[in-house]
Amino acid sequence: MIDFTRSEFILSGAFTASRGFVVDTDALNGVLMQNLQASYTQPVTRIYELDTSDQVPDMYLIGGRSQGSLGVGLVIGVAAIMGAFNAKYGDVCQAATNAVRLNVSNGHEVPLVARQIDCTAKSCVLAQIGMSVGAKDMVVNKNGQLVFGDLECNQGG
C-alpha cells in the first residue's frame, strides 16, 4: 500500500479563482471568453565595438520596437455579439481605440502573491481566427490571435 501521508511541505497560502478576469470593452460585453494568453516582446540587439587592441571591446544594447499578441479562446454564442467582436477588432483602422483589459484578483491575503494584476493591451487588431467543435458537447469554439502595440500593467498588493 502506498503511504500518501509521507509528503512534507509548507503551505505558503491559498487563493480561489472566484474573481477571474474582467474585460471592460463594449465589443467584448457578453462574449463567452474561456481563456486568454498574453505575450509581449521587446527585441534587443547587441552590437560590439571592433577593437584591435587587447582590451575588452565595448558592447551596446539597442532596444527595438515592442510588440505583443493575445491568444483568445471564445465560445461562439449570440451572432450579434460575435459580429461586434469581429467588426471592432478585425478593422485595422480602429486599432487606436481597441483595447483589452485584463483584471485578476485572488480575493485573499497570500504572502508573496500579488492580490491583483491589472493589464491593458492597447491598439489591438484581430490578425487570425480559427474554429473548432467537439463531438461530446457540440459547443463551437473560436480561437483568435490579436496583435497589439502597447501593454500597461499595474500590480497591486
VMD Tcl script that draws the C-alpha trace (Angstrom):
set ca {
  {0.00 0.00 0.00}
  {1.23 3.47 -0.84}
  {1.55 5.91 2.03}
  {0.26 9.25 0.76}
  {0.80 10.98 4.12}
  {4.59 10.94 3.97}
  {4.98 14.01 1.77}
  {6.29 17.04 3.63}
  {5.56 20.59 2.58}
  {4.87 24.03 3.93}
  {1.61 25.58 2.76}
  {2.52 29.14 1.80}
  {-1.03 30.27 1.12}
  {-4.13 29.62 -0.92}
  {-6.38 31.58 -3.21}
  {-9.55 30.98 -5.14}
  {-10.48 31.60 -8.74}
  {-13.73 33.30 -7.76}
  {-12.68 36.60 -9.29}
  {-11.48 36.00 -12.81}
  {-10.58 38.40 -15.49}
  {-12.84 41.28 -16.33}
  {-12.81 42.63 -19.85}
  {-14.34 46.08 -19.93}
  {-14.92 46.93 -23.55}
  {-18.19 47.22 -25.45}
  {-17.20 44.73 -28.15}
  {-16.47 42.05 -25.55}
  {-19.55 42.59 -23.38}
  {-21.39 39.26 -23.46}
  {-18.62 37.32 -25.22}
  {-18.10 33.92 -23.58}
  {-14.33 34.13 -23.19}
  {-12.78 30.88 -21.96}
  {-9.08 31.72 -21.90}
  {-6.64 34.49 -22.66}
  {-2.90 34.35 -23.14}
  {-0.74 37.45 -23.50}
  {2.78 37.73 -24.85}
  {4.83 40.91 -25.09}
  {8.28 41.14 -26.66}
  {10.92 43.83 -26.93}
  {13.64 42.89 -29.39}
  {17.11 43.71 -28.11}
  {20.14 43.79 -30.40}
  {23.69 43.61 -29.10}
  {26.46 45.36 -31.01}
  {30.12 45.19 -30.18}
  {32.82 47.71 -30.89}
  {35.52 46.41 -33.20}
  {38.79 46.85 -31.36}
  {42.23 45.78 -32.50}
  {43.82 46.30 -29.11}
  {43.95 43.68 -26.39}
  {41.25 45.48 -24.42}
  {37.78 44.05 -23.97}
  {35.51 45.66 -26.58}
  {32.53 47.77 -25.55}
  {29.07 46.31 -26.00}
  {25.91 48.32 -26.70}
  {22.27 47.28 -26.41}
  {19.72 48.63 -28.87}
  {16.07 48.29 -27.90}
  {13.76 47.63 -30.83}
  {10.07 48.28 -31.17}
  {7.99 46.26 -28.77}
  {5.09 44.13 -29.94}
  {2.59 41.83 -28.35}
  {-0.06 39.26 -29.05}
  {-3.15 37.96 -27.30}
  {-4.44 34.45 -27.81}
  {-8.15 34.26 -27.02}
  {-10.48 31.29 -26.73}
  {-14.19 32.02 -27.06}
  {-17.39 30.01 -27.15}
  {-19.47 31.09 -30.12}
  {-22.76 32.36 -28.80}
  {-25.02 35.19 -29.88}
  {-24.31 36.09 -33.51}
  {-24.66 39.85 -32.94}
  {-22.05 39.80 -30.16}
  {-19.57 37.79 -32.22}
  {-20.20 40.11 -35.17}
  {-19.43 43.15 -32.99}
  {-16.21 41.49 -31.80}
  {-15.10 40.74 -35.38}
  {-16.09 44.22 -36.63}
  {-14.28 46.08 -33.85}
  {-11.08 44.07 -33.56}
  {-10.91 42.94 -37.19}
  {-10.70 46.51 -38.54}
  {-7.11 47.73 -38.50}
  {-8.39 51.30 -38.93}
  {-9.96 51.11 -35.44}
  {-6.71 49.98 -33.77}
  {-6.23 53.32 -31.98}
  {-9.44 52.76 -29.98}
  {-9.17 48.97 -29.47}
  {-8.05 47.88 -26.02}
  {-8.45 44.72 -23.95}
  {-8.21 44.99 -20.17}
  {-7.33 42.01 -18.00}
  {-8.00 42.37 -14.30}
  {-7.33 39.43 -12.00}
  {-7.64 39.43 -8.23}
  {-7.41 36.46 -5.90}
  {-9.51 37.88 -3.06}
  {-7.26 36.58 -0.26}
  {-4.20 37.81 1.59}
  {-1.49 35.45 0.40}
  {2.16 36.14 1.24}
  {4.38 36.63 -1.82}
  {1.41 36.59 -4.21}
  {0.09 39.78 -5.76}
  {-3.54 40.38 -4.81}
  {-4.37 42.00 -8.11}
  {-2.92 42.23 -11.60}
  {-4.36 44.81 -13.96}
  {-3.09 44.93 -17.56}
  {-4.36 46.76 -20.62}
  {-3.32 45.82 -24.15}
  {-3.68 48.83 -26.44}
  {-4.04 49.14 -30.22}
  {-5.43 45.62 -30.63}
  {-6.20 44.12 -34.05}
  {-7.57 40.65 -34.80}
  {-4.95 39.00 -37.02}
  {-6.11 35.37 -37.08}
  {-9.21 33.32 -36.27}
  {-10.00 29.63 -36.16}
  {-12.92 27.45 -35.09}
  {-13.38 24.01 -33.62}
  {-16.24 21.85 -32.40}
  {-16.14 18.84 -30.09}
  {-18.31 15.78 -30.70}
  {-19.04 15.28 -27.00}
  {-20.87 18.57 -26.47}
  {-21.19 20.19 -29.94}
  {-20.02 23.51 -28.49}
  {-18.46 25.65 -31.21}
  {-15.23 27.27 -30.03}
  {-13.49 30.17 -31.69}
  {-9.84 30.96 -31.17}
  {-8.20 34.14 -32.25}
  {-4.90 35.91 -32.26}
  {-4.85 39.64 -31.65}
  {-1.74 41.74 -32.09}
  {-1.22 44.87 -30.01}
  {1.22 47.73 -29.76}
  {1.46 48.60 -26.07}
  {0.92 46.85 -22.75}
  {0.38 48.67 -19.47}
  {0.41 46.60 -16.27}
  {-0.15 47.58 -12.66}
  {0.32 45.12 -9.83}
  {-1.34 45.74 -6.52}
  {-0.66 44.12 -3.22}
}
mol new
graphics top color blue
foreach p $ca { graphics top sphere $p radius 0.5 }
foreach p [lrange $ca 0 end-1] q [lrange $ca 1 end] { graphics top cylinder $p $q radius 0.2 }
display resetview
